[in-house]
Amino acid sequence: MTTKHPLDQRGTRAWRKLRLEVLASCTVCYLCRQAPATEVDHVKPVSTHPWLCMDVANLRGACRPCNRSKSDHDLGNRNPQTRVW
């Protein structure tokens, strides 16, 4: 069983509000730049950077397939469109 980090606020009212704000400003997936953004991706994963969970600078709109494919990986300086993670 995975334990949720205390700084992980996903699932809270504040997260739901922030998620809607991010999706309103990022309408196209930042990874493939083709599909509509339907999920919010944490550029730096919550598992390794929990203090950035609610940091809007760490959030990007992504489509479900790209977000699931990226999963818990940190792209670092790699081009997200290469999809090599």
N, C-alpha and C positions, 0 to 999 in steps of 0.2 A: 504494500500500500504506500502511495506517495503522500508525503505530508506537505500541505500547503504552507508556503513561507508567510510569515506574519505581514510582510509588506505587499503581498499579492492581493490586490483589491478587485480582481476580476470577479464578476458576479454581484458586485455591490451596485447600489443606485448611482453612485458617483461614476463607476466604470461604464454603466449603461449610457449615461449622459455623455461622457467623453467619447465613447464609441460612436454614438450618433453624430457628434461634432466632427470626428475624424472622417467618417464616411461621407458626410456632407461636403467636406473640403477635398476629399480624394475619391473621385468618382470612378477612376479607372485603376486597375491593378498596377501597382508600381513595379511588379516583377515581370509580367508579360506585356504590359501596356496595351492589352487588347480587350480583355474581359472586364465587365463591370466589377468594381470593388464591392464585395458583399461581407467581408470580414476585416478585422483590424489585426495587422501583424505587428509584433514587437520586433523591431530590427535587431536589437540586442535581446536575446531570449530572457524571459522572466526567470527561468531556472538558474541562469548564471548572473543575471543583473536585476534582482527583484526590486531594487530601489528605483529602477526606471519604469516600473509597471505602469505608472500613471503620468509619465513624462511625455507630453505631446510630441516632443522632438524625437522620441523613440518609436512613434506609432506611424504606420502607413496603411493605406487601404490596399487590400489584396483580394483576388478572387479565391474561392475555396480550393480549387486544384493547386494553385501556386502556394497558398498558405499551408496546405497539408503536405505538399512536397518539400517545402523549406523546413517545416516542422520546427525543431529546436536548434537549428543551425544559425550561426552568426556568419553573415556574409563577409564581414570585415570590409576590405576595400575592393572586393570582387564585384564585377558587373552583375547585377541581379538577372539580366536577360540571358546570361550564359547558362543559368540554371544548373551549374555544377556545384552542388553542395553535398 
